[in-house]
Amino acid sequence: MGNRTANPTYTAEELTYQLQQIKARLLMVDSTILPIAVEAAQMCKIPLDRIVLFNPVAGSPHDNLQDLVKYGLGRPPSFRDLYLKPGEGRTKLALLSFSSGTTGKPMVVH
């Protein structure tokens, strides 16, 4: 699917709309919007253990980015660089970006 950022002032309903559109399976959030992210995840049936915090929060049940990086650095590499073949750039999605302006629901920008 790709990655996507959301406006931190979104309501749970607005965030839910975007999560549904991109078929999100994981959320990485700042702790200040965790309640909104949890509500949106529940509406989208995203398991709460798939919410990752950018920074550690004492007592939080959610993983955080620093711990995941530390975990990953202790493991052998399990990826390889992706290179597109000639012409594939016209058919592969690299980034899905929503633009909302003042017209309401986000518009997909290609």
N, C-alpha and C positions, 0 to 999 in steps of 0.2 A: 504494500500500500504506500509506503513512504512516510515521511514525518510531517507533522503539521503543528503549527503554533496557534494558540487561541488567545484572545484578548482577556487579560486578567480581570476585567470588569464584567465578564459574561455572567449571566444567571445560569443556574443549573439547566434550565430549558434550552438556552442558547448553546451551551456547551454540548448538551445531549444531541442537538441537531447536528452539530459538526462531527461528533463522534460516530453517529449513525451514518453520516454521509461517507466517511472515510473507512468505515468498518474497523474502528480502532480496537486494539486488543491490549494496549498498555497505555498508561498515562504517566507522564513525568511532570510533577507539579511542585510549585513553591508551597511551603507549609501554610502561607497566609490564605491560600485558596483551597486548602484541603477539604473543608466541609462542602464546597461547591463540587469539587472533583468527585468526592465520595457519592454525593447525591446523583450526579450525572452518570457515574459508573454503574450505580445500582439500576438506574432507568435503562441503561444500555446492556444490562446483564454482563458487565465486565467484572470478573472476580476482584475483590478488594485487594488481594495479594498481588495484583498487577498494577497497583499504584506505587510509583517510586517518587520519593522526595528528593529535591535537589540538594538539600542540606539535612544533616542529622537532626532529629528532634527527640529529646530524651523521652523515653517511655512509649514512643510511637511503634505500632506494630508493622509499619511500612518500611520496606528497604529504602536505602538512600544511595544516591549516585556514588558517593565516595566509597562506601562499602562494596558496591558492585564493581567499581574500578579496581579496588584492592583485590577482590576475589578473582577478577579476570586476569590481572597481572601475575597471579600465582598459578595460572593454568597454561598449558601449552597452546600455541596459536591454533585456532580452529576455523580460520577463514582464509580466503585468498582474494586478491584484488579482482575487481570486476572490470573487464574491458569490453566495450561495445564493438561489435563487428561493423564494418562499413554499412551505412544505411540504417542500422538499428536505432540511432538517435531519433529517427522520425517516428518510431513506434514504442519507445520505452518512456515511461513516466519517471522523471527524476525528482520532482517536487510538486506537491499539490498545494496551491496557495489560494486561500479564500480572500475576497475583498468585499467588504460590506458597504462602505460609504454611508449614505443616509437612506438607502433604499430598502432596508429591512434585511431579509435573509442574505447570507453571503452568496456571491457569484463565483463560479469556478473560473480561474484564470489559467489558460494553457500556456 
